């Protein structure tokens, strides 16, 4: 099956002339000439960028998603190519209305006409995994206007084949490339596979949407649709219909009175809030998934759509990233180097001064410059070269975060090239660190640990009674150890309460 899929990829590449696009950049030009000689019968009427988009669409969802990510990097791509790849955001060829109605019939056990009061069989948007139709619920269900997301038929088999091929190629890469083991390509593929398979379960996507909506309840920056749970299945998701302007339509946003500079700053704050406050972030923030509200009540708010891929971070991940970001914004490159070594990302015998100097050489030139003068793609390339020199291991669990950072840069660059990313993000991170490590963080820790202490303290009298009632010849060591542990917990509780009271007194007199 893998060989069949590989053969199909090679056939599609040949059909659209992808081999010539690649080989024409080979220095000697001999391989490109040989390819043209072997394929002398090929004639292409469409320009290369159109052929590349068509090839990605023909190869399926994984390759479409690759094109979606590329389309946000206008600093790295020619304008014509970036414009063409942007068509992949929501203009992937739809599957037929008959197939969509059949999916609804299979999901509910009854036709669409019995589930919805109105259902538009013509899709409003079509993407790599699913497509969206507009509809209206029946009066007994509230009569709300809704968006109905329907999974593409037979997607699991297609994705399984592609991922199997990627896993084979990643394994080969680990064996033949000197950096293969350090970069962990198979782990990266496994991480990507997990998120991709998550997209195939629309109940999981509905849960992601509901969680993000709850996280931003009452927010002045972000609007998230409400999920209609009674109509959701693993293959069909029904949510509130949202109205707005796609964030890629810059002229339309300006005409609607949207402040693009404020919008770009809000985007940065939304991202850092998701990552550091919640540890739960939208990890597929390409332009096709982001709208801007123009109605009077929500004017200027972001509208998030498509929640198939989300990222999560542990408290350890959040603290590590926050320290690195803050040290980076403060240009404390020594702290960045030390954090990498302490986290085990760089070998323990790495010389801090050498690592610090290498990081400074990459990062220092980009400070105090507007976003339009900075290419994070090139910065990441130089950081990649530096990490290879110091044997820094790539962390697969942060792949989605890295991808999202590139998406954020692409959106910011489109909205406001003069955005100072560092000045926008630094106050937020400083405030977050203060809340984590200051007296607010202490109060939060006390609230989280209080139930454990409340359960432990009442047990002390019983433990003492058991000790007195135990025969003299019994080994007292286990009981003594338990009593000591209980006493230590009690001492920590008293110390924490004393520290909290002291902090409160200090704040009172400030």
C-alpha positions in Angstrom: 0.0 0.0 0.0 2.9 2.4 0.8 4.6 1.6 -2.5 1.3 2.3 -4.2 0.9 5.6 -2.5 4.5 6.6 -3.3 3.9 5.7 -6.9 0.8 7.9 -6.9 2.8 10.8 -5.4 5.5 10.4 -8.1 2.8 10.2 -10.8 1.1 13.4 -9.6 4.5 15.2 -9.4 5.2 14.2 -13.0 1.7 15.2 -14.2 2.1 18.7 -12.9 5.8 19.1 -13.6 6.9 19.4 -10.0 10.2 17.7 -10.8 11.1 20.5 -13.2 10.2 23.2 -10.6 12.6 21.6 -8.2 15.4 20.6 -10.5 15.6 23.9 -12.3 17.2 25.3 -9.1 20.0 22.6 -9.3 23.3 24.6 -9.8 24.5 22.6 -12.9 21.2 22.6 -14.7 22.0 19.1 -16.0 19.3 17.3 -14.0 16.6 19.7 -15.2 17.7 19.2 -18.8 17.6 15.4 -18.4 14.1 15.6 -16.9 12.9 17.7 -19.9 14.5 15.2 -22.3 12.9 12.2 -20.6 9.5 14.0 -20.5 9.7 15.5 -23.9 6.0 15.2 -24.5 4.9 17.3 -21.6 3.5 20.8 -22.3 2.1 23.0 -19.5 -0.3 25.8 -20.2 -0.8 26.8 -16.5 1.9 28.7 -14.6 4.0 26.8 -12.0 2.2 28.2 -8.9 -1.2 27.0 -10.2 0.3 23.6 -11.0 1.8 23.4 -7.5 -1.6 24.1 -5.9 -3.4 21.6 -8.1 -0.8 19.0 -7.2 -1.2 19.6 -3.5 -5.0 19.3 -3.9 -4.6 16.1 -5.8 -2.3 14.5 -3.2 -4.8 15.0 -0.4 -5.3 16.5 3.1 -1.7 16.3 4.5 -0.3 18.0 1.4 -3.1 20.6 1.5 -2.3 21.5 5.0 1.4 21.9 4.0 0.3 24.4 1.4 -1.9 26.2 3.9 1.1 26.8 6.2 3.3 27.9 3.3 0.6 30.4 2.2 1.1 32.5 5.4 4.8 33.0 4.7 4.7 35.8 2.2 8.1 36.9 3.3 9.6 33.6 2.0 7.4 33.1 -1.2 6.9 35.1 -4.4 3.6 37.0 -4.2 2.0 35.0 -7.1 2.8 31.7 -5.3 1.5 32.9 -1.9 -1.7 34.2 -3.5 -2.3 30.8 -5.2 -1.6 28.7 -2.1 -4.0 31.0 -0.2 -6.8 29.4 -2.2 -6.1 26.2 -0.2 -7.4 27.9 2.9 -11.1 27.5 2.1 -11.4 26.8 -1.6 -10.4 23.1 -1.7 -12.8 21.4 -4.3 -15.9 20.3 -2.4 -17.4 16.9 -2.4 -20.8 16.5 -3.9 -24.1 17.6 -2.3 -25.3 14.0 -2.7 -22.3 12.8 -0.6 -23.0 15.5 2.0 -26.7 14.5 2.3 -25.6 10.9 2.6 -23.2 11.7 5.4 -26.1 13.5 7.3 -28.4 10.5 6.7 -25.7 8.1 8.0 -25.1 10.3 11.1 -28.7 10.9 12.2 -30.5 8.0 10.7 -32.9 10.3 8.9 -32.6 12.8 6.0 -31.5 16.4 6.4 -35.0 17.6 5.7 -36.1 16.0 9.0 -33.2 17.3 11.0 -33.1 20.9 9.8 -35.8 23.4 8.9 -33.6 24.7 6.1 -30.4 23.1 4.7 -28.3 24.6 1.9 -26.8 21.7 -0.1 -24.3 24.1 -1.7 -21.2 24.2 0.6 -20.2 27.6 1.9 -16.6 26.6 2.5 -14.6 23.5 1.7 -11.3 22.5 3.4 -9.0 19.5 3.4 -10.8 17.5 6.1 -14.4 18.7 6.0 -16.8 21.2 4.4 -19.4 23.6 5.8 -23.0 24.1 4.9 -25.4 26.8 6.3 -28.7 25.6 7.8 -31.5 26.5 10.2 -32.6 24.3 13.1 -36.2 23.3 13.4 -38.5 25.5 15.6 -38.6 22.9 18.4 -34.8 23.0 18.5 -34.7 26.9 18.8 -34.8 27.8 15.1 -31.2 29.1 15.2 -29.1 29.8 12.2 -26.2 27.3 12.2 -23.1 26.1 10.4 -23.0 22.4 9.7 -19.6 20.9 9.3 -19.5 17.5 7.5 -16.5 15.2 7.4 -15.2 14.2 4.0 -16.1 10.6 3.1 -13.4 7.9 3.5 -10.8 10.3 5.0 -9.3 7.9 7.5 -8.0 5.5 4.9 -6.4 8.3 2.9 -4.7 9.8 5.9 -3.5 6.4 7.2 -1.8 5.8 3.9 -0.1 9.2 3.8 1.0 8.9 7.4 2.4 5.5 6.9 4.5 6.8 4.0 5.7 9.8 6.0 6.7 7.4 8.9 8.7 5.3 6.4 10.4 8.4 5.0 11.1 9.7 8.5 12.6 6.3 9.6 14.9 6.4 6.5 15.8 10.0 7.3 16.9 9.0 10.9 19.2 6.3 9.4 20.9 8.1 6.6 21.0 11.7 7.9 23.5 12.7 10.5 21.0 15.0 12.3 18.2 12.4 12.0 18.3 11.1 15.6 18.6 14.6 17.1 15.7 16.0 15.2 13.4 13.0 15.9 11.5 13.0 12.6 9.5 9.9 13.5 8.3 11.5 16.8 7.4 14.6 14.9 5.3 12.6 12.4 3.7 10.7 15.3 2.8 14.0 17.0 1.4 15.4 13.7 -0.6 12.1 13.2 -2.2 12.4 16.6 -3.5 15.9 15.8 -4.5 14.9 12.3 -6.5 11.9 13.6 -8.1 14.2 16.2 -9.5 16.2 13.3 -11.4 13.2 12.0 -13.6 13.1 15.2 -15.9 16.1 15.0 -17.1 15.4 18.6 -13.6 16.1 19.7 -13.5 19.3 17.6 -16.9 20.4 19.2 -15.3 19.8 22.6 -12.3 21.9 21.7 -14.6 24.7 20.5 -16.6 24.6 23.7 -13.5 24.7 25.8 -12.1 27.7 23.9 -15.5 29.5 24.2 -15.5 28.9 27.9 -11.9 30.2 28.3 -12.8 33.4 26.5 -16.3 33.9 28.0 -16.9 37.7 28.2 -13.7 38.5 26.2 -13.5 41.8 24.4 -11.0 40.3 21.9 -12.3 36.9 20.7 -15.6 35.4 19.8 -16.1 31.6 19.6 -19.3 30.0 18.3 -21.7 28.0 20.5 -21.9 24.3 19.9 -25.4 22.7 19.5 -24.5 19.4 21.2 -27.8 17.6 20.5 -26.9 17.7 16.8 -23.2 16.7 17.0 -21.8 13.3 16.0 -18.3 12.1 15.1 -18.9 13.0 11.4 -21.2 16.1 11.7 -20.8 19.1 13.9 -23.4 21.8 14.3 -22.5 25.2 15.7 -23.7 28.8 15.8 -23.4 30.6 12.5 -20.9 33.4 12.7 -20.8 36.5 10.5 -17.7 38.5 9.7 -15.0 39.4 7.2 -12.2 37.0 6.5 -9.0 38.4 8.1 -7.2 38.1 4.8 -9.5 40.7 3.2 -7.6 43.7 4.4 -9.4 46.3 2.2 -12.8 45.1 3.4 -11.7 45.4 7.0 -10.6 48.9 6.5 -13.8 49.8 4.7 -15.7 48.4 7.7 -13.9 50.7 10.1 -11.6 48.1 11.6 -8.4 49.4 13.2 -5.8 47.1 11.8 -3.0 48.1 14.2 -5.3 47.4 17.2 -6.4 44.2 15.6 -2.8 43.0 15.2 -2.0 43.8 18.8 -5.1 42.0 19.9 -4.0 38.9 17.9 -0.7 38.8 19.8 -2.5 39.1 23.2 -5.0 36.4 22.3 -2.2 34.0 21.3 -0.2 34.6 24.5 -3.4 34.4 26.6 -4.2 31.0 25.1 -0.6 29.7 25.6 0.3 31.0 29.0 -2.9 31.5 30.9 -4.8 28.5 29.6 -2.2 26.1 28.2 -4.8 25.4 25.5 -4.4 27.1 22.1 -5.9 27.1 18.6 -3.2 25.5 16.6 -4.5 26.0 13.1 -4.7 29.8 12.8 -4.3 30.2 9.1 -6.3 33.1 7.5 -9.2 30.8 6.3 -10.0 30.0 10.0 -10.1 33.6 11.3 -12.8 36.2 10.7 -13.4 39.7 12.2 -16.8 40.7 13.5 -18.4 43.9 12.1 -21.8 43.9 13.9 -22.3 46.7 16.4 -22.1 44.4 19.5 -18.9 42.6 18.6 -17.3 45.1 16.2 -13.5 44.4 15.8 -13.5 41.1 17.6 -11.7 38.1 16.2 -13.9 35.2 15.3 -12.2 31.8 15.6 -13.4 28.9 13.4 -12.2 25.3 12.8 -11.1 23.7 16.1 -9.8 20.4 14.8 -6.2 21.1 15.8 -5.5 22.5 19.3 -2.3 22.4 21.3 -2.0 21.9 25.0 0.9 22.7 27.3 1.7 21.4 30.8 2.6 23.8 33.7 6.2 22.8 33.2 6.1 23.7 29.5 4.4 27.0 30.2 6.9 28.1 32.9 9.8 27.0 30.7 8.5 28.9 27.7 7.6 32.0 29.7 11.1 32.2 31.2 12.6 31.8 27.8 10.4 34.4 26.2 11.0 36.9 29.0 14.7 36.4 29.0 14.6 36.8 25.2 12.7 40.0 25.4 15.1 41.3 28.1 18.0 40.2 25.8 19.3 38.0 28.6 20.8 35.4 26.3 22.7 33.8 29.1 19.4 32.9 30.8 18.1 31.5 27.6 21.1 29.3 27.2 20.9 28.1 30.9 17.2 27.4 30.5 17.9 25.1 27.6 20.6 23.2 29.5 18.5 23.0 32.7 15.5 21.6 30.7 17.8 18.9 29.2 17.3 20.2 25.7 21.0 20.9 25.3 23.7 18.5 26.7 24.7 19.1 30.3 28.4 19.7 29.3 27.4 22.6 26.9 29.5 25.7 27.6 27.0 28.4 28.6 29.2 31.3 27.3 29.5 29.8 23.9 25.8 28.9 23.6 25.0 32.4 24.9 27.2 34.1 22.2 25.6 32.0 19.4 22.1 32.9 20.5 23.0 36.6 20.7 24.4 36.5 17.2 21.1 35.2 15.9 18.6 37.3 17.9 20.2 40.6 18.5 19.8 41.9 15.0 16.0 41.6 15.0 15.3 43.8 18.0 13.9 47.4 17.7 12.8 46.6 14.2 9.2 46.5 12.8 7.8 43.2 11.8 8.1 43.9 8.0 11.9 44.1 8.4 12.1 40.7 10.2 11.8 37.3 8.7 11.2 34.7 11.4 11.7 32.1 8.7 15.3 33.1 8.3 15.7 33.6 12.1 14.4 30.1 12.6 16.8 28.8 10.0 19.7 30.4 11.8 18.5 29.1 15.1 18.3 25.6 13.5 21.9 25.9 12.5 22.9 27.0 16.0 20.9 24.1 17.6 22.7 21.6 15.3 26.0 23.0 16.4 25.2 22.5 20.1 23.2 19.2 19.7 20.0 20.8 20.9 17.1 18.2 20.7 13.9 19.1 18.9 10.9 18.8 21.3 8.0 17.0 19.4 5.4 18.2 21.9 6.0 21.8 20.9 5.7 21.3 17.1 2.1 22.7 17.1 3.3 25.7 19.0 6.1 26.4 16.6 3.6 26.0 13.7 1.2 28.4 15.4 3.9 31.0 15.9 4.5 31.0 12.2 0.8 31.5 11.5 0.7 34.4 14.0 3.6 36.1 12.3 1.9 35.6 8.9 -1.3 37.2 10.2 0.5 40.1 11.9 2.5 40.8 8.8 -0.6 41.1 6.7 -2.5 43.3 9.2 0.3 45.7 10.4 3.8 45.3 9.1 4.9 48.0 11.6 3.8 45.9 14.6 6.5 45.7 17.3 5.9 42.1 18.4 8.4 42.4 21.3 6.9 45.5 22.9 3.4 44.1 22.5 4.2 40.7 24.1 6.6 41.7 26.9 4.1 43.5 29.3 1.8 40.5 29.0 4.5 38.0 29.8 5.8 40.1 32.7 2.3 40.3 34.2 1.8 36.6 33.7 5.1 35.7 35.4 4.2 38.1 38.3 0.9 36.3 38.8 2.6 32.9 38.7 5.6 33.7 41.0 4.2 36.6 43.1 1.6 36.6 45.9 -1.2 35.9 43.5 0.6 32.7 42.5 1.0 31.8 46.2 -2.7 32.3 46.8 -3.6 30.2 43.7 -1.3 27.4 45.0 -2.9 27.5 48.4 -6.4 27.2 46.9 -5.3 24.2 44.8 -3.6 22.4 47.7 -6.1 23.3 50.4 -8.3 20.1 49.8 -5.3 17.9 50.2 -4.2 19.5 53.4 -7.8 19.5 54.7 -7.9 15.7 54.2 -4.5 15.1 55.7 -4.7 17.1 59.0 -7.7 15.3 60.5 -5.9 12.0 60.2 -3.2 12.9 62.7 -5.2 11.9 65.9 -6.1 8.5 64.3 -2.5 7.8 63.4 -1.3 8.7 67.0 -4.0 6.4 68.4 -2.9 3.6 66.1 0.7 4.1 67.2 -0.2 3.8 70.9 -2.4 0.7 70.4 0.2 -1.1 68.3 2.1 -3.9 70.1 5.5 -2.9 71.5 7.4 -5.3 69.3 5.9 -3.9 66.1 8.3 -2.0 63.8 7.6 1.7 64.4 9.6 2.9 61.4 6.7 3.0 58.8 4.4 4.8 61.2 7.1 7.3 62.3 7.8 8.1 58.6 4.1 8.7 58.0 3.9 10.9 61.1 6.9 12.9 60.0 5.4 13.3 56.5 2.1 14.5 58.0 4.0 16.9 60.2 5.9 18.3 57.3 2.7 18.9 55.4 1.2 20.7 58.4 4.4 22.8 58.7 4.2 23.8 55.0 0.6 24.7 55.4 1.3 26.9 58.4 4.3 28.5 56.7 2.3 29.2 53.5 -0.5 30.8 55.6 2.0 32.9 57.4 3.6 34.0 54.1 0.2 34.9 52.7 -0.7 36.9 55.7 2.6 38.7 55.6 2.2 39.5 51.9 -1.3 40.9 52.6 0.1 43.1 55.4 2.8 44.4 53.1 0.3 45.2 50.4 -1.9 46.9 52.9 0.7 49.4 53.8 2.0 50.1 50.3 
